[in-house]
Amino acid sequence: MVTLTGKTAVVTGSTSGIGLAYARTLAGAGANIVINGMGDATAIETERAKIESDFKVKCVYSPADMTRPAEIAGMIELAESSFGSVDILINNAGIQFVAPIEDFPIEKWDAIIAINLSSAFHGIRAAVPLMKKAGWGRIINTASAHSLVASPFKSAYVAAKHGIAGLTKTVALEVATHKITCNCISPGYVWTPLVEKQIPDTMKARGLTKEQVINDVLLDAQPTKEFVTSEQVAALALFLCGDDASQITGANMSMDGGWTAA
Ligand code: NAD
């Protein structure tokens, strides 16, 4: 059992989907949490308060926009000023856009690279000095099966996720002697708003119905024919935070129903 009492975890993009599952799972193990992400202010406050009441920990919300480096540094400062440390950083915020390369909007490319890749660099850059000072740390990046293989029409996403895998390995080597690990988790398809939102564009890009996109495009890639759950991804992250995972670093851990084994 992994216990995180007295530790602080910052989870980007945790107002929804996988990020919210990470936040709730680490809170369940006793960590104080900084949640972050976009969305309806009342809904975010409800989730924040629920983490505190369900798990008897402290939880603060950072509205940092992951396209803005200064706000990302501010999120790390907020964690330190609220709880005195940043022990765990989970870089998870992400968006998707699906279009053929020749029609891919330039602003969508820039946004995906900023949110899905560069934000992790800015967060790690700000958090590593605090982890070194504390002599302990865990950095977990949400990559994707798309950090290992490609799918058509997802040029920016696949580029960003391959980048996350490289950043993970580089940081792992740099911090290896400081009792700080850096790993990425590569889920296959997890049923979250991010997946649901890309269905209409995939229907358009490939000329398919919704059922065809779910069964013939999404689950077609996954030999188990089942979606991964957010809670399963979060359980792996919790394991990576524990002492039994102290020698796992620089790893890209697949949880994809066999997708990338094919
Ligand atoms: P989601 O849409 O449910 O959650 C995305 C989160 O990122 C939300 O909290 C959102 O508010 C936040 N976010 C988006 N733009 C932001 C910005 N500019 N600043 C701050 N926060 C921002 O999606 P999800 O499926 O839970 O995705 C989470 C991560 O998991 C992403 O990195 C995604 O690429 C990755 N992933 C998802 C799947 C899947 O099938 N759902 C598979 C592999 C990897």
Boltz pocket constraint, residues with backbone or C-beta under 6 A from the ligand:
constraints:
  - pocket:
      binder: B
      contacts: [[A, 12], [A, 13], [A, 14], [A, 15], [A, 16], [A, 17], [A, 18], [A, 19], [A, 36], [A, 37], [A, 38], [A, 39], [A, 63], [A, 64], [A, 65], [A, 66], [A, 67], [A, 91], [A, 92], [A, 93], [A, 94], [A, 95], [A, 115], [A, 116], [A, 142], [A, 143], [A, 144], [A, 145], [A, 186], [A, 187], [A, 188], [A, 189], [A, 190], [A, 191], [A, 192], [A, 193], [A, 194], [A, 195]]
      max_distance: 6.0
